């Protein structure tokens, strides 16, 4: 059995790429040979563009929620699903479905900034809580568009996946190209990961 596992590991090393592994705090753990392949067919444009399949050695250090970086392509991935591939009733390798990290964002929270004891006035504002959080932004959720007196206005929602962090409903996520409002948080859909439903409210002023 051990010889079969070693043979499988050698084959995996031969036909795979050297990848870097980062833990739940985005700290480097080690390098491993991981076979990463594109998804062969999918009617979902998100899966076609950002989905990958992967095979890991049986003694991998990877855990759910870790980040995989393909050093050859300089791309990073979250583990979306994970299962053992058994040989003689013992795990001989692991297969996974990966989602490519396609954005980074800063997290802001509305907090009390100042209190005037004489007037009872409370001044609040958005304070940055997390910088440069790695994200997978799913692009397929609906967006409603309507014309207003001020131009074209878009409202809708998207979904975002990230490693588990202190994120709350009402927080803002500032990405390079969009701003989001966190509407709902699913903390149990994946281990050590968050699935966020975020609102989009972007106004475009027509020239």
BAFI-3210 file (N, C-alpha, C; in Angstrom, 3 decimals, decimal comma, padded with zeros to 6 digits):
// residues 207
n [1|2|3|4|5|6|7|8|9|10|11|12|13|14|15|16|17|18|19|20|21|22|23|24|25|26|27|28|29|30|31|32|33|34|35|36|37|38|39|40|41|42|43|44|45|46|47|48|49|50|51|52|53|54|55|56|57|58|59|60|61|62|63|64|65|66|67|68|69|70|71|72|73|74|75|76|77|78|79|80|81|82|83|84|85|86|87|88|89|90|91|92|93|94|95|96|97|98|99|100|101|102|103|104|105|106|107|108|109|110|111|112|113|114|115|116|117|118|119|120|121|122|123|124|125|126|127|128|129|130|131|132|133|134|135|136|137|138|139|140|141|142|143|144|145|146|147|148|149|150|151|152|153|154|155|156|157|158|159|160|161|162|163|164|165|166|167|168|169|170|171|172|173|174|175|176|177|178|179|180|181|182|183|184|185|186|187|188|189|190|191|192|193|194|195|196|197|198|199|200|201|202|203|204|205|206|207]
n.u [000,820|001,888|003,902|002,396|001,217|003,511|004,334|002,172|002,482|004,953|004,292|002,455|004,087|005,634|003,887|002,774|002,518|004,676|003,450|002,635|001,584|-000,728|-001,832|-004,773|-004,473|-003,285|-000,565|002,579|003,041|004,246|005,771|004,277|003,858|001,239|-001,406|-003,006|-005,792|-007,688|-011,278|-013,092|-015,612|-018,303|-021,408|-021,627|-020,351|-018,709|-017,526|-016,180|-014,340|-013,045|-012,902|-011,163|-009,784|-008,125|-005,465|-004,096|-001,235|-001,348|-000,285|-000,576|-000,310|-002,337|-005,353|-008,905|-009,962|-007,457|-005,106|-004,069|-001,294|-000,398|002,680|003,785|001,912|001,251|-001,168|-003,817|-005,810|-008,881|-009,993|-012,803|-014,319|-013,701|-012,324|-011,472|-009,448|-009,555|-007,554|-007,553|-009,175|-007,975|-006,906|-005,356|-004,824|-005,939|-008,675|-009,842|-011,995|-011,259|-011,436|-010,587|-008,886|-010,006|-010,058|-009,235|-010,001|-010,848|-012,110|-014,635|-016,140|-018,961|-018,527|-018,536|-017,083|-016,774|-018,006|-020,104|-020,464|-021,874|-023,885|-024,871|-024,479|-023,535|-020,894|-020,342|-018,544|-016,977|-014,626|-011,561|-011,192|-010,035|-007,414|-006,655|-007,927|-008,232|-010,338|-013,013|-015,066|-018,239|-019,754|-022,305|-024,803|-027,932|-028,317|-029,989|-030,900|-031,603|-032,840|-032,327|-032,956|-030,438|-028,752|-027,563|-028,451|-027,417|-028,562|-028,385|-027,211|-024,262|-022,235|-019,676|-016,722|-014,555|-011,750|-012,389|-013,176|-013,432|-016,163|-019,125|-022,713|-023,731|-021,223|-018,831|-017,351|-014,587|-013,531|-011,163|-012,719|-015,398|-017,916|-019,259|-022,037|-022,372|-024,844|-025,769|-024,493|-023,072|-021,888|-021,463|-021,400|-018,971|-016,004|-014,074|-014,447|-016,159|-019,266|-020,516|-023,347|-023,662|-024,633|-025,011|-024,574|-024,227|-023,687|-023,762|-022,837|-023,968|-022,136]
n.v [-001,205|001,273|001,524|001,851|004,325|005,917|005,630|006,833|009,419|010,105|010,120|012,183|014,358|014,440|015,195|017,602|021,016|023,196|024,591|027,261|027,308|028,847|029,744|030,092|032,668|033,866|033,365|032,113|028,622|026,180|024,678|022,661|019,968|020,244|019,232|021,159|021,884|023,241|023,668|021,412|021,620|023,889|025,499|027,687|030,829|031,870|029,612|028,599|030,639|031,079|028,721|025,741|022,418|020,259|018,131|016,760|015,585|012,682|013,252|015,957|019,326|021,017|022,563|023,011|026,129|027,197|028,982|028,521|029,030|029,138|029,063|029,129|030,349|032,493|032,762|032,751|030,685|029,772|026,960|025,352|022,990|019,683|016,449|013,080|010,750|007,452|004,490|001,137|001,421|003,509|006,904|008,045|010,199|013,588|015,331|018,415|021,253|024,360|027,929|030,803|033,542|036,710|039,360|042,049|043,611|046,304|046,454|048,278|049,806|051,268|053,412|054,967|058,113|060,466|062,094|064,552|065,776|067,954|068,591|066,139|065,096|062,681|061,738|059,848|057,556|055,826|053,378|051,897|048,450|046,074|045,459|044,941|042,385|039,168|038,074|036,210|037,162|036,631|036,829|036,504|037,120|038,886|042,195|045,196|047,738|051,157|054,201|057,476|060,916|061,759|060,191|056,886|054,288|051,587|048,795|046,015|042,714|040,866|037,955|037,168|035,449|034,707|034,269|033,370|036,110|039,031|040,201|041,999|042,392|045,201|046,286|047,876|047,072|047,921|047,758|047,920|048,609|048,692|049,390|047,834|046,790|044,861|042,541|040,053|037,162|034,037|031,644|028,954|027,508|026,734|025,383|027,489|029,648|032,496|033,281|035,910|037,922|040,705|044,073|046,143|049,422|051,583|054,591|056,071|058,873|060,282|061,630]
n.w [000,000|000,860|-001,037|-003,361|-002,837|-002,775|-005,405|-006,749|-005,748|-006,874|-009,594|-009,575|-008,850|-011,132|-013,179|-012,417|-011,149|-009,285|-006,412|-004,173|-000,778|001,357|004,606|006,799|007,669|005,603|005,477|004,397|004,034|002,893|-000,064|-002,587|-004,953|-007,104|-009,086|-011,322|-013,267|-016,032|-016,074|-017,997|-019,344|-019,072|-018,617|-017,142|-016,985|-015,000|-013,816|-016,037|-016,493|-013,993|-012,568|-011,494|-011,530|-009,204|-008,046|-005,155|-003,262|-001,063|001,430|001,819|003,112|002,934|003,978|004,437|003,288|002,932|000,814|-002,504|-004,545|-007,815|-008,970|-011,507|-013,160|-011,680|-010,289|-007,870|-005,684|-004,053|-002,107|-003,078|-002,952|-001,601|-001,544|-000,600|-002,394|-002,510|-002,007|-001,726|000,541|001,884|002,114|-000,784|-002,301|-002,856|-004,218|-005,580|-006,074|-007,355|-006,952|-008,615|-007,197|-007,769|-007,120|-004,843|-001,719|000,543|003,848|005,410|008,292|009,853|012,457|015,732|015,843|017,254|020,189|021,441|024,541|025,426|023,579|022,966|020,534|018,187|016,196|013,368|011,212|008,425|009,061|008,216|008,499|007,583|005,348|001,925|001,460|000,095|-002,543|-004,090|-006,523|-007,579|-010,680|-011,779|-010,655|-010,486|-011,835|-011,706|-013,892|-014,407|-015,835|-014,680|-013,695|-013,280|-014,703|-015,569|-013,401|-011,421|-009,659|-007,502|-006,678|-005,789|-005,242|-002,920|-002,058|000,627|002,896|006,331|008,286|010,467|009,591|009,093|008,773|006,913|006,687|004,497|001,376|-000,356|-003,526|-006,273|-008,547|-007,787|-005,256|-002,407|-000,328|002,517|002,740|003,603|005,344|005,004|007,026|007,158|004,839|003,750|005,209|007,255|005,595|004,204|002,732|001,083|000,564|-001,339|-001,794|-004,653|-005,687|-007,891|-009,453|-012,631|-014,304|-017,150|-019,841]
ca.u [000,000|002,772|004,600|001,445|001,092|004,747|004,299|001,209|003,084|005,993|003,610|001,865|005,189|006,128|002,911|002,124|003,292|005,035|002,551|002,814|000,399|-000,861|-002,802|-005,988|-004,080|-002,564|000,872|003,157|003,246|005,290|005,499|003,925|003,478|-000,214|-001,860|-004,129|-006,269|-008,913|-012,527|-013,239|-016,840|-019,269|-022,265|-021,501|-019,173|-017,826|-016,755|-015,280|-013,268|-012,327|-012,883|-010,080|-009,750|-006,777|-005,155|-003,074|-000,688|-002,080|000,285|-000,614|-000,539|-003,462|-006,590|-010,004|-009,806|-006,118|-004,948|-003,084|-000,751|000,321|003,814|004,056|000,956|001,071|-002,586|-004,139|-007,103|-009,518|-010,540|-014,252|-014,779|-012,537|-012,676|-010,373|-009,432|-009,086|-006,951|-007,602|-009,854|-007,113|-006,674|-004,126|-004,669|-007,116|-009,066|-010,526|-012,414|-010,681|-011,954|-009,485|-009,029|-010,065|-010,158|-008,877|-010,842|-010,697|-013,365|-014,906|-017,277|-019,460|-018,267|-018,575|-015,799|-016,686|-019,237|-020,131|-021,288|-022,714|-025,053|-025,307|-024,308|-022,590|-020,376|-019,919|-017,879|-016,498|-013,239|-011,017|-010,937|-009,192|-006,823|-006,158|-008,485|-008,366|-011,748|-013,544|-016,325|-019,043|-020,274|-023,515|-026,051|-028,656|-028,138|-031,084|-030,449|-032,686|-032,429|-032,835|-032,656|-029,006|-027,974|-027,882|-028,215|-027,448|-028,775|-028,481|-026,322|-023,323|-021,751|-018,226|-016,173|-013,270|-011,420|-013,166|-012,649|-014,425|-016,988|-020,488|-023,722|-023,623|-019,864|-018,581|-016,176|-014,099|-012,652|-010,682|-013,694|-016,763|-018,153|-020,317|-022,594|-022,604|-026,253|-025,994|-023,261|-023,229|-020,643|-021,416|-021,419|-017,644|-015,165|-013,082|-014,713|-017,401|-019,945|-021,169|-024,228|-023,330|-025,429|-024,298|-025,307|-023,239|-024,308|-022,933|-023,338|-023,729|-021,534]
ca.v [000,000|002,436|001,628|002,413|005,750|006,583|005,659|007,860|010,716|010,383|010,487|013,504|015,318|014,528|015,821|018,722|022,249|023,558|025,636|027,741|027,131|029,878|029,295|030,878|034,062|034,230|033,228|031,020|027,376|025,426|024,420|021,289|019,711|020,115|019,207|022,076|021,810|024,010|022,923|021,043|022,177|024,456|026,535|028,826|031,591|032,030|028,380|028,535|031,632|031,095|027,406|024,805|021,180|020,049|016,891|016,967|014,347|012,194|013,840|017,405|020,141|021,895|022,402|023,801|027,560|027,640|029,580|027,869|029,922|028,494|029,970|029,228|031,283|033,593|032,871|032,247|030,023|029,233|025,616|025,424|021,683|018,865|015,069|012,120|009,694|006,306|003,321|000,075|001,989|004,489|008,063|008,009|011,543|014,425|016,158|019,626|022,263|025,642|029,171|031,762|034,850|037,661|040,743|042,354|044,684|046,817|046,383|049,458|049,658|052,524|053,449|056,279|058,797|061,558|062,343|065,854|065,618|069,140|068,551|064,764|064,751|061,596|061,767|058,517|057,483|054,497|053,142|050,699|047,373|045,066|045,953|043,987|041,052|038,465|037,788|035,694|037,860|035,920|037,872|036,145|037,505|039,903|043,625|045,944|049,029|052,062|055,564|058,508|062,277|062,004|059,263|055,470|053,783|050,137|048,240|044,565|042,096|039,860|037,154|037,223|034,449|035,093|033,554|033,841|037,319|039,795|040,958|042,058|043,009|046,652|046,702|048,222|046,491|048,814|047,137|048,940|049,041|048,748|049,458|046,909|046,784|043,483|042,360|038,784|036,389|032,602|031,207|027,498|026,844|026,136|025,505|028,575|030,600|033,251|033,592|037,189|038,556|042,129|044,941|047,027|050,657|052,387|055,572|056,534|060,131|060,312|062,883]
ca.w [000,000|000,929|-002,324|-004,316|-002,540|-003,215|-006,869|-007,120|-005,417|-007,880|-010,828|-009,369|-008,912|-012,510|-014,067|-011,739|-010,998|-007,923|-005,926|-002,806|000,058|002,378|005,607|006,988|007,889|004,385|005,719|003,628|004,772|002,192|-001,467|-002,924|-006,340|-007,204|-010,478|-011,523|-014,651|-016,298|-016,181|-019,401|-019,908|-018,135|-019,192|-016,226|-017,400|-013,850|-013,685|-017,189|-016,367|-012,719|-011,938|-011,807|-010,763|-008,679|-007,348|-004,151|-002,706|000,119|002,642|001,671|004,313|002,629|004,726|003,907|003,507|002,557|-000,512|-003,357|-005,571|-008,902|-009,196|-012,945|-013,764|-010,728|-009,961|-006,543|-005,666|-002,855|-002,252|-002,994|-002,467|-001,269|-001,219|-000,614|-003,396|-001,717|-002,619|-000,714|001,723|002,558|001,233|-001,571|-002,853|-002,624|-005,350|-005,131|-007,047|-006,953|-007,529|-008,705|-006,552|-008,879|-006,635|-003,456|-001,216|001,911|004,591|006,226|009,212|010,394|013,890|016,377|015,777|018,227|020,947|022,090|025,749|025,640|022,700|022,774|019,133|017,899|014,831|012,926|009,912|008,064|009,459|007,581|009,448|006,935|004,103|000,933|001,623|-001,177|-002,776|-005,341|-006,784|-008,571|-011,555|-012,510|-010,003|-011,243|-011,620|-012,329|-014,392|-014,749|-016,152|-013,789|-014,152|-013,084|-015,504|-015,454|-012,052|-011,318|-008,329|-007,556|-005,713|-006,236|-004,121|-002,733|-001,158|001,208|004,122|007,478|008,919|011,216|008,645|009,617|007,916|006,889|006,335|003,101|000,743|-001,410|-004,506|-007,208|-009,541|-007,266|-003,816|-002,031|001,027|002,934|003,088|004,297|005,500|005,242|007,666|007,287|003,534|003,576|006,398|007,310|004,531|004,256|001,485|001,342|-000,413|-001,262|-002,645|-005,568|-005,958|-008,609|-010,347|-013,737|-014,854|-018,590|-020,331]
c.u [000,865|003,509|003,691|001,272|002,329|004,801|003,349|001,772|004,154|005,361|003,005|002,937|005,639|005,192|002,214|003,063|003,590|004,195|002,905|001,490|000,416|-002,007|-003,980|-005,709|-003,268|-001,048|001,391|003,429|004,383|004,925|005,193|003,683|001,982|-000,590|-003,117|-004,502|-007,488|-010,125|-012,799|-014,456|-017,700|-020,087|-022,225|-020,228|-018,209|-016,924|-015,757|-014,082|-012,415|-012,254|-011,704|-010,309|-008,306|-006,677|-003,957|-002,498|-001,401|-001,566|000,332|-000,839|-001,750|-004,667|-007,665|-009,824|-008,428|-006,139|-003,822|-002,610|000,045|001,457|004,116|003,171|000,702|-000,401|-002,842|-005,572|-007,556|-009,949|-012,046|-014,853|-013,588|-012,994|-011,443|-010,555|-008,782|-008,503|-006,851|-008,109|-008,991|-006,877|-005,326|-003,820|-005,940|-007,402|-009,892|-010,994|-011,949|-011,402|-010,846|-009,819|-008,951|-010,207|-009,548|-009,732|-010,483|-012,066|-013,494|-016,146|-017,660|-019,328|-018,379|-017,181|-015,647|-018,048|-019,110|-021,038|-022,218|-024,000|-025,632|-025,153|-023,221|-022,187|-019,869|-019,241|-017,358|-014,994|-012,757|-010,645|-009,985|-008,690|-006,417|-006,653|-008,689|-009,788|-011,943|-014,919|-017,055|-019,828|-021,672|-024,817|-026,653|-028,235|-029,240|-030,571|-031,651|-032,123|-033,089|-032,497|-031,169|-028,125|-028,442|-027,511|-028,367|-027,649|-028,905|-027,629|-025,388|-022,951|-020,229|-017,828|-014,814|-012,977|-012,173|-012,454|-013,772|-015,143|-018,425|-021,435|-023,621|-022,230|-019,798|-017,320|-015,788|-013,114|-012,182|-011,751|-015,118|-016,754|-019,356|-020,785|-022,883|-024,038|-026,495|-024,690|-023,618|-021,890|-020,490|-021,345|-020,087|-016,841|-014,155|-013,259|-016,024|-017,950|-020,814|-022,123|-024,035|-024,185|-024,544|-025,152|-024,327|-023,974|-023,304|-023,570|-022,976|-023,149|-022,490]
c.v [001,271|002,632|002,212|003,909|006,512|006,686|006,740|009,251|011,086|010,819|011,883|014,588|015,541|015,334|017,038|019,911|022,498|024,761|026,023|027,644|028,170|029,494|030,260|032,350|034,598|034,248|031,994|029,811|026,570|025,342|022,940|021,187|019,408|020,169|020,058|022,083|022,703|023,097|022,664|021,683|022,745|025,519|027,789|029,584|031,838|030,812|028,260|029,456|031,427|029,738|026,558|023,515|020,942|018,695|017,144|015,633|013,967|012,821|015,367|018,104|021,052|021,536|023,280|025,278|028,090|028,232|028,861|028,872|029,110|029,425|030,138|030,279|032,496|033,857|032,217|031,721|029,728|027,800|025,692|024,121|020,739|017,450|014,180|011,135|008,485|005,206|002,256|000,634|002,961|005,660|007,982|009,348|012,318|015,206|017,330|020,431|023,609|026,793|030,215|033,063|035,908|039,121|040,844|043,528|045,089|046,832|047,593|049,221|051,022|052,512|054,878|056,883|059,861|061,734|063,676|065,767|066,800|069,080|067,150|064,299|063,685|061,684|060,377|058,610|056,085|054,399|051,859|049,672|046,315|045,645|044,783|042,567|040,413|037,930|037,005|036,330|037,123|036,933|037,630|036,617|038,751|041,323|044,345|047,315|049,891|053,454|056,530|059,874|062,582|061,064|057,837|054,969|052,262|049,716|046,724|043,953|041,131|039,024|037,179|036,122|034,919|034,196|034,172|034,997|037,990|040,730|040,870|042,655|044,528|047,155|047,042|047,521|047,381|048,048|048,222|049,475|049,167|048,937|048,578|047,175|045,332|043,351|041,110|037,985|034,939|032,082|029,691|026,782|026,164|026,347|026,632|029,622|031,316|033,405|034,817|037,540|040,051|042,916|045,848|048,255|051,639|053,329|056,038|057,802|060,188|061,673|063,553]
c.w [000,000|-000,391|-003,399|-004,103|-003,009|-004,730|-007,364|-006,867|-006,440|-009,199|-010,729|-009,460|-010,352|-013,403|-013,442|-011,626|-009,525|-007,491|-004,496|-002,063|001,169|003,319|005,733|007,259|006,719|004,610|004,988|004,521|004,154|000,718|-001,656|-004,427|-006,383|-008,673|-010,605|-013,001|-014,834|-016,327|-017,659|-020,052|-018,808|-018,855|-018,329|-016,569|-016,248|-013,689|-014,825|-017,014|-015,120|-012,020|-012,401|-011,018|-010,337|-008,007|-006,446|-003,710|-001,410|001,409|002,568|003,010|004,122|003,491|004,100|004,269|003,166|001,145|-001,246|-004,407|-006,571|-009,315|-010,687|-013,599|-012,888|-010,431|-008,608|-006,528|-004,239|-003,153|-002,046|-002,486|-002,414|-000,966|-001,337|-001,760|-002,733|-002,594|-001,541|000,619|002,514|001,615|000,535|-002,219|-002,514|-003,898|-004,840|-006,329|-006,520|-007,635|-007,483|-007,983|-007,650|-008,433|-005,242|-003,009|000,195|002,577|005,497|007,088|009,769|011,919|014,425|016,374|016,860|018,905|021,662|023,317|025,990|024,821|022,551|021,338|018,971|016,434|014,470|011,562|009,660|008,309|008,795|008,643|008,894|005,620|003,204|001,090|000,249|-001,323|-004,068|-005,509|-007,904|-009,383|-012,090|-011,873|-010,659|-010,859|-012,391|-012,716|-014,757|-015,015|-015,166|-014,374|-014,069|-013,912|-015,286|-014,062|-012,044|-009,873|-008,456|-006,476|-006,417|-005,023|-004,116|-001,767|-000,665|002,406|005,295|008,162|009,712|010,250|009,119|008,576|008,035|006,591|004,855|002,620|-000,427|-002,287|-005,480|-008,144|-009,024|-005,755|-003,499|-000,599|001,385|003,439|003,927|004,303|005,789|005,760|007,693|005,939|003,241|004,861|006,222|006,207|004,805|002,847|001,752|000,206|-000,251|-002,236|-003,471|-005,808|-006,574|-009,555|-011,386|-014,299|-016,341|-018,971|-021,319]
res [x|x|x|x|x|x|x|x|x|x|x|x|x|x|x|x|x|x|x|x|x|x|x|x|x|x|x|x|x|x|x|x|x|x|x|x|x|x|x|x|x|x|x|x|x|x|x|x|x|x|x|x|x|x|x|x|x|x|x|x|x|x|x|x|x|x|x|x|x|x|x|x|x|x|x|x|x|x|x|x|x|x|x|x|x|x|x|x|x|x|x|x|x|x|x|x|x|x|x|x|x|x|x|x|x|x|x|x|x|x|x|x|x|x|x|x|x|x|x|x|x|x|x|x|x|x|x|x|x|x|x|x|x|x|x|x|x|x|x|x|x|x|x|x|x|x|x|x|x|x|x|x|x|x|x|x|x|x|x|x|x|x|x|x|x|x|x|x|x|x|x|x|x|x|x|x|x|x|x|x|x|x|x|x|x|x|x|x|x|x|x|x|x|x|x|x|x|x|x|x|x|x|x|x|x|x|x]
***
